[in-house]
Amino acid sequence: MGAYSASKGAAEALMKTVAAEEKDNGVQVNLFDPLNTKSEGNPEGQYEPSEIVGVIVDLVTAQGIERQGEIVKPNV
């Protein structure tokens, strides 16, 4: 679990750094946290993909345009 936590922390730090560096260049950077979503590798997950997909759609459309440097989680 230590390696997972370290890599997750590194991904979050990298996202925040790139978001800060690129904000004036029109590059939007956020990190999506899917929580405990069911998948092929996690069949016991708490959420169905259909329950969280709306947040992803918002991020890649005009609804997400104001978000920058955020860790985005579904509202489930």
DSSP file (Angstrom, degrees, kcal/mol; ACC not computed):
  #  RESIDUE AA STRUCTURE BP1 BP2  ACC     N-H-->O    O-->H-N    N-H-->O    O-->H-N    TCO  KAPPA ALPHA  PHI   PSI    X-CA   Y-CA   Z-CA
    1    1 A M     >        0   0    0      0, 0.0     4,-2.5     0, 0.0     5,-0.2   0.000 360.0 360.0 360.0 -26.0    0.0    0.0    0.0
    2    2 A G  H  >  +     0   0    0      1,-0.2     4,-2.4     2,-0.2     5,-0.2   0.906 360.0  48.7 -62.8 -42.4    3.0    2.3    0.6
    3    3 A A  H  > S+     0   0    0      2,-0.2     4,-2.5     1,-0.2    -1,-0.2   0.897 111.1  51.1 -65.2 -39.4    3.9    2.4   -3.1
    4    4 A Y  H  > S+     0   0    0      2,-0.2     4,-2.4     1,-0.2    -2,-0.2   0.938 111.6  47.0 -61.2 -47.6    0.3    3.1   -4.1
    5    5 A S  H  X S+     0   0    0     -4,-2.5     4,-2.4     1,-0.2    -2,-0.2   0.900 112.7  49.7 -62.7 -41.4    0.1    6.0   -1.7
    6    6 A A  H  X S+     0   0    0     -4,-2.4     4,-2.2     1,-0.2    -1,-0.2   0.917 112.5  46.3 -65.0 -42.7    3.4    7.4   -2.8
    7    7 A S  H  X S+     0   0    0     -4,-2.5     4,-2.3     2,-0.2    -2,-0.2   0.871 112.1  51.0 -69.6 -35.0    2.5    7.3   -6.5
    8    8 A K  H  X S+     0   0    0     -4,-2.4     4,-2.2     2,-0.2    -2,-0.2   0.925 111.2  48.3 -66.2 -43.1   -0.9    8.8   -5.8
    9    9 A G  H  X S+     0   0    0     -4,-2.4     4,-2.3     1,-0.2    -2,-0.2   0.887 111.3  50.8 -62.4 -38.9    0.7   11.7   -3.9
   10   10 A A  H  X S+     0   0    0     -4,-2.2     4,-2.7     2,-0.2    -2,-0.2   0.903 109.0  50.8 -66.2 -41.0    3.2   12.2   -6.7
   11   11 A A  H  X S+     0   0    0     -4,-2.3     4,-2.3     2,-0.2    -2,-0.2   0.905 111.6  48.2 -63.0 -41.3    0.5   12.3   -9.3
   12   12 A E  H  X S+     0   0    0     -4,-2.2     4,-2.2     2,-0.2    -2,-0.2   0.916 112.7  47.8 -65.6 -43.1   -1.4   14.9   -7.3
   13   13 A A  H  X S+     0   0    0     -4,-2.3     4,-2.2     2,-0.2    -2,-0.2   0.910 112.3  49.5 -64.7 -42.0    1.7   17.0   -6.8
   14   14 A L  H  X S+     0   0    0     -4,-2.7     4,-2.8     2,-0.2     5,-0.3   0.915 109.9  51.5 -62.6 -43.4    2.6   16.8  -10.5
   15   15 A M  H  X S+     0   0    0     -4,-2.3     4,-2.7     1,-0.2    -2,-0.2   0.932 110.9  47.4 -60.0 -46.2   -0.9   17.8  -11.5
   16   16 A K  H  X S+     0   0    0     -4,-2.2     4,-2.0     2,-0.2    -1,-0.2   0.888 113.4  48.9 -64.3 -38.3   -0.9   20.9   -9.2
   17   17 A T  H  X S+     0   0    0     -4,-2.2     4,-2.4     2,-0.2    -2,-0.2   0.944 113.9  44.2 -65.3 -48.9    2.6   21.9  -10.5
   18   18 A V  H  X S+     0   0    0     -4,-2.8     4,-2.3     1,-0.2    -2,-0.2   0.895 111.9  54.1 -65.5 -39.1    1.7   21.6  -14.2
   19   19 A A  H  X S+     0   0    0     -4,-2.7     4,-0.9    -5,-0.3    -1,-0.2   0.922 111.8  44.7 -60.1 -43.8   -1.7   23.4  -13.6
   20   20 A A  H  < S+     0   0    0     -4,-2.0     3,-0.3     1,-0.2     4,-0.3   0.907 115.5  47.1 -67.3 -41.4    0.1   26.3  -12.0
   21   21 A E  H  < S+     0   0    0     -4,-2.4     3,-0.2     1,-0.2    -2,-0.2   0.819 120.2  37.0 -69.7 -31.1    2.8   26.5  -14.7
   22   22 A E  H ><>S+     0   0    0     -4,-2.3     3,-1.8    -5,-0.2     5,-1.6   0.421  82.7 100.6-105.0   0.4    0.4   26.2  -17.6
   23   23 A K  G ><5S+     0   0    0     -4,-0.9     3,-0.8    -3,-0.3    -1,-0.2   0.837  85.8  49.2 -59.0 -33.3   -2.6   28.3  -16.4
   24   24 A D  G 3 5S+     0   0    0     -4,-0.3    -1,-0.3    -3,-0.2    -2,-0.1   0.523 105.0  60.4 -83.9  -4.3   -1.5   31.3  -18.5
   25   25 A N  G < 5S-     0   0    0     -3,-1.8    -1,-0.2     2,-0.2    -2,-0.2   0.297 116.3-106.9-103.5   7.7   -1.1   29.2  -21.6
   26   26 A G  T < 5S+     0   0    0     -3,-0.8     2,-0.6    -4,-0.3    -3,-0.2   0.661  73.7 139.4  78.0  16.2   -4.6   28.0  -21.8
   27   27 A V      < -     0   0    0     -5,-1.6     2,-0.5    -8,-0.1    -1,-0.3  -0.845  40.7-152.4 -97.7 122.8   -3.8   24.5  -20.7
   28   28 A Q        -     0   0    0     -2,-0.6     2,-0.4    -3,-0.1    40,-0.1  -0.826  15.3-176.7 -97.1 125.9   -6.4   23.1  -18.2
   29   29 A V        +     0   0    0     -2,-0.5    40,-3.2    38,-0.1    41,-0.4  -0.982  13.7 147.1-130.6 123.3   -5.1   20.5  -15.8
   30   30 A N        -     0   0    0     -2,-0.4     2,-0.4    39,-0.2    41,-0.2  -0.906  36.8-127.6-141.2 169.0   -7.1   18.5  -13.2
   31   31 A L  E     -a   71   0A   0     39,-2.7    41,-3.2    -2,-0.3     2,-0.5  -0.990  16.5-145.3-124.2 129.4   -7.0   15.1  -11.7
   32   32 A F  E     -a   72   0A   0     -2,-0.4    41,-0.2    39,-0.2    39,-0.1  -0.835   6.7-161.9 -97.0 126.4  -10.0   12.8  -11.7
   33   33 A D        -     0   0    0     39,-3.1     3,-0.1    -2,-0.5    -2,-0.0  -0.923   1.1-166.7-105.6 108.5  -10.4   10.5   -8.6
   34   34 A P        -     0   0    0      0, 0.0    13,-0.1     0, 0.0    -1,-0.1   0.444  23.3-151.6 -77.7   2.7  -12.8    7.7   -9.6
   35   35 A L        -     0   0    0      1,-0.2     2,-1.2     2,-0.1    10,-0.0  -0.295  60.9 -24.6  58.5-146.0  -13.3    6.6   -5.9
   36   36 A N  S    S+     0   0    0     -3,-0.1    11,-2.0     8,-0.0    10,-1.7  -0.590  85.9 168.7 -99.0  71.0  -14.1    2.9   -5.5
   37   37 A T  B     -b   47   0B   0     -2,-1.2    11,-0.2     8,-0.2     8,-0.2  -0.648  38.6-109.6 -90.9 139.2  -15.6    2.3   -8.9
   38   38 A K        +     0   0    0      9,-3.7     2,-0.3    -2,-0.3    -1,-0.1  -0.383  52.8 149.0 -62.7 139.8  -16.4   -1.1  -10.2
   39   39 A S        -     0   0    0      3,-1.2     3,-0.4    -2,-0.1     6,-0.2  -0.928  63.4 -84.4-157.3 179.2  -14.1   -2.2  -13.0
   40   40 A E  S    S+     0   0    0     -2,-0.3    -1,-0.1     1,-0.2    -2,-0.0   0.891 132.3  40.6 -59.9 -39.2  -12.6   -5.3  -14.5
   41   41 A G  S    S+     0   0    0      1,-0.2    -1,-0.2     2,-0.1     3,-0.1   0.575 124.9  37.9 -85.3 -10.0   -9.8   -5.1  -12.0
   42   42 A N    >   +     0   0    0     -3,-0.4     3,-1.7     1,-0.1    -3,-1.2  -0.539  62.3 161.5-139.3  68.9  -12.1   -4.1   -9.1
   43   43 A P  T 3  S+     0   0    0      0, 0.0    -5,-0.1     0, 0.0    -1,-0.1   0.664  75.8  59.0 -68.1 -14.4  -15.3   -6.1   -9.5
   44   44 A E  T 3  S+     0   0    0     -7,-0.1    -6,-0.1    -3,-0.1    -8,-0.0   0.273  78.2 139.9 -95.5  10.6  -16.2   -5.4   -5.8
   45   45 A G    <   -     0   0    0     -3,-1.7    -8,-0.2    -6,-0.2    -7,-0.2  -0.081  56.2-130.7 -56.3 155.4  -16.2   -1.6   -6.3
   46   46 A Q  S    S+     0   0    0    -10,-1.7     2,-0.3    -9,-0.0    -9,-0.2   0.798  84.2  50.9 -79.0 -31.4  -18.9    0.5   -4.6
   47   47 A Y  B    S-b   37   0B   0    -11,-2.0    -9,-3.7   -13,-0.1    -2,-0.1  -0.847  75.0-128.5-116.6 146.2  -20.0    2.6   -7.6
   48   48 A E    >>  -     0   0    0     -2,-0.3     3,-1.8   -11,-0.2     4,-0.6  -0.630  28.8-119.0 -81.2 146.5  -21.0    1.7  -11.1
   49   49 A P  H >> S+     0   0    0      0, 0.0     4,-1.4     0, 0.0     3,-1.3   0.855 114.2  63.0 -54.0 -34.9  -19.2    3.6  -13.9
   50   50 A S  H 34 S+     0   0    0      1,-0.3     4,-0.3     2,-0.2    -3,-0.0   0.731  96.7  59.3 -64.1 -20.5  -22.5    5.0  -15.0
   51   51 A E  H <4 S+     0   0    0     -3,-1.8    -1,-0.3     1,-0.2    24,-0.1   0.706 114.9  32.3 -79.6 -20.1  -22.8    6.8  -11.6
   52   52 A I  H XX S+     0   0    0     -3,-1.3     3,-1.2    -4,-0.6     4,-0.9   0.547  90.2  91.5-113.9  -9.5  -19.6    8.7  -12.1
   53   53 A V  H 3X S+     0   0    0     -4,-1.4     4,-2.3     1,-0.3     3,-0.2   0.789  75.9  69.1 -62.1 -28.8  -19.4    9.4  -15.8
   54   54 A G  H 3> S+     0   0    0     -4,-0.3     4,-2.3     1,-0.2    -1,-0.3   0.852  96.1  53.6 -59.1 -35.6  -21.2   12.7  -15.5
   55   55 A V  H <> S+     0   0    0     -3,-1.2     4,-1.9     2,-0.2    -1,-0.2   0.888 108.3  49.6 -67.1 -38.7  -18.3   14.3  -13.7
   56   56 A I  H  X S+     0   0    0     -4,-0.9     4,-1.6    -3,-0.2    -2,-0.2   0.917 110.1  50.5 -66.1 -42.6  -15.9   13.3  -16.5
   57   57 A V  H  < S+     0   0    0     -4,-2.3     4,-0.5     1,-0.2     3,-0.2   0.918 109.4  51.6 -61.2 -43.3  -18.2   14.7  -19.2
   58   58 A D  H >< S+     0   0    0     -4,-2.3     6,-1.4     1,-0.2     3,-0.9   0.890 107.1  54.1 -60.4 -39.6  -18.4   18.0  -17.2
   59   59 A L  H 3< S+     0   0    0     -4,-1.9    -1,-0.2     1,-0.2    -2,-0.2   0.844 111.6  43.3 -65.2 -33.7  -14.6   18.2  -17.1
   60   60 A V  T 3< S+     0   0    0     -4,-1.6    -1,-0.2    -3,-0.2     2,-0.2   0.361 113.3  57.4 -97.6   6.6  -14.2   17.8  -20.9
   61   61 A T  S X  S-     0   0    0     -3,-0.9     3,-1.6    -4,-0.5     4,-0.2  -0.597 108.3 -77.1-121.4-173.3  -17.0   20.2  -21.8
   62   62 A A  G >  S+     0   0    0      1,-0.3     3,-1.4    -2,-0.2     4,-0.3   0.750 120.2  70.8 -59.9 -26.2  -17.7   23.8  -21.1
   63   63 A Q  G 3  S+     0   0    0      1,-0.3     3,-0.4    -6,-0.2    -1,-0.3   0.812 101.4  45.8 -61.8 -28.5  -18.9   23.0  -17.5
   64   64 A G  G X  S+     0   0    0     -3,-1.6     3,-1.5    -6,-1.4    -1,-0.3   0.376  80.5 103.7 -94.9   4.9  -15.4   22.2  -16.5
   65   65 A I  T <  S+     0   0    0     -3,-1.4    -1,-0.2     1,-0.3    -2,-0.1   0.789  79.6  50.5 -62.1 -30.0  -13.7   25.3  -18.1
   66   66 A E  T 3  S+     0   0    0     -3,-0.4     2,-0.3    -4,-0.3    -1,-0.3   0.568  88.8  99.7 -85.1  -8.3  -13.3   27.1  -14.8
   67   67 A R    <   +     0   0    0     -3,-1.5     2,-0.3    -8,-0.1   -38,-0.1  -0.621  44.0 162.6 -83.1 134.6  -11.6   24.2  -13.0
   68   68 A Q        +     0   0    0     -2,-0.3   -38,-0.2   -40,-0.1   -40,-0.1  -0.924  62.4   0.6-153.6 125.2   -7.9   24.3  -12.7
   69   69 A G  S    S+     0   0    0    -40,-3.2     2,-0.3    -2,-0.3   -39,-0.2   0.809  92.3 139.1  71.6  31.2   -5.6   22.4  -10.5
   70   70 A E        -     0   0    0    -41,-0.4   -39,-2.7   -55,-0.1     2,-0.8  -0.786  57.2-133.5-110.4 151.0   -8.3   20.4   -8.7
   71   71 A I  E     -a   31   0A   0     -2,-0.3     2,-0.5   -41,-0.2   -39,-0.2  -0.917  35.6-155.2 -95.1 110.8   -8.7   16.9   -7.6
   72   72 A V  E     -a   32   0A   0    -41,-3.2   -39,-3.1    -2,-0.8   -42,-0.0  -0.777  15.2-178.2 -99.5 127.1  -12.2   16.1   -9.0
   73   73 A K        -     0   0    0     -2,-0.5   -41,-0.0   -41,-0.2    -2,-0.0  -0.910  31.7-102.6-121.0 149.4  -14.4   13.5   -7.4
   74   74 A P        -     0   0    0      0, 0.0     2,-1.2     0, 0.0   -22,-0.1  -0.333  27.3-123.8 -66.0 151.2  -17.8   12.3   -8.3
   75   75 A N              0   0    0      1,-0.2     0, 0.0   -24,-0.1     0, 0.0  -0.674 360.0 360.0 -94.6  78.5  -20.8   13.4   -6.3
   76   76 A V              0   0    0     -2,-1.2    -1,-0.2   -24,-0.0   -24,-0.0   0.368 360.0 360.0-116.1 360.0  -22.2   10.0   -5.3
